[in-house]
Amino acid sequence: MRYPRRLPLLAIAACFMLCSVAARADVESEAPADTVKLLFAGDIMLDDGPGRAIAAGRDPFAAFAHEFAWADVRIGNLECPIATGGTALDNKIYAFRASPRVIEHLQGRFDALSVANNHSGDYGQEAFVETLALLDIAGVGSFGGGLDLKAAHAPYWIERKGLRIALLGYNEYKPRSFEAGPNWPGVAWSEDSHVVRDIRAARAAGAHIVIPFMHWGWENEEQPSSRQRQLARLMIDAGADAVVGTHPHVTQGEETYAGKPIIYSLGNFVFDGFDTAAGKTGWLLRLRVGRQGVLDWEVISAHMDGDGLPQRAPAD
């Protein structure tokens, strides 16, 4: 696995990385009282191997219960509809649909899930709307998609310890045909002008912290594209405090721009069907924020087993 060049070897040996993008306290107890701890997970696909494992009684998130308990707010990218209805689109090579029974493993673990990705529409609008309803019933927020264009571009608001945090979700990987419209459901597409508008609107609405959660880049590419780099800088220039990405099915490293972190791809978190070590390795991102912005962050390695469930060490 590749680690950002600036990380100390001790952190690598401990299987996580700690990167500071601002002057930070060495002891968490020294952090300001308004510090909020965020946890981001990458691509979560709960059909196929993971779905069968769940049906057999396995908990897909059990190995990282400590990290979920650490966070004030837990966020992930839901890479499949959860539904019984709908019809698989005939223009998709892979079409996923998870059983509603997986909801019990998301409930209480995740506060919000992005649906801004290229698989949310695999079974059409009926399954997508059912997914949003099931998440809502379970008390799990959704963002990056909605019943219409306005809802799809609305932030997911987090209010903790006096902080207002806005999460925005966007997809820019085909098909664009599942983009939400003025009066039909779908996902938020990352049109540059719309993304900039949404970031500025969140700031104007009182957000202390704004974080776009992107679904972008090319699959299996371990370096971000020039497009990803350009858009990340555009978002930070518009007022984003950090940029977090998913989709390539491999991790893509990180960098700091204008003092703010960009984590280009978290890779897979729950996903089967990958043969390479890179495809079976993902990151959990722990991010601490305060009124002054991002205080510090670290990533923790997760390794998919034969069922596509994350474990702390690679499978033998």
Secondary structure, DSSP 8 states (H G I E B T S, - for coil): ----TTS-HHHHHTTEEEE-SS---SSGGGS-TT-EEEEEEEEE--SHHHHHHHHTT--TTGGGHHHHHH-SEEEEEE-S-B-S-----TT-SS---B-GGGHHHHTTT-SEEE--STTTTTTHHHHHHHHHHHHHHTT-EEESEESSHHHHHS-EEEEETTEEEEEEEEE-SS-GGGB-BTTB-EE-B--HHHHHHHHHHHHHTT-SEEEEEEE-S-TT-SS--HHHHHHHHHHHHHT-S-EEEE-SSSB--EEEETTEEEE--BBEEE-----STTTTEEEEEEEEEETTEEEEEEEEEEEE-TTS-EESS---
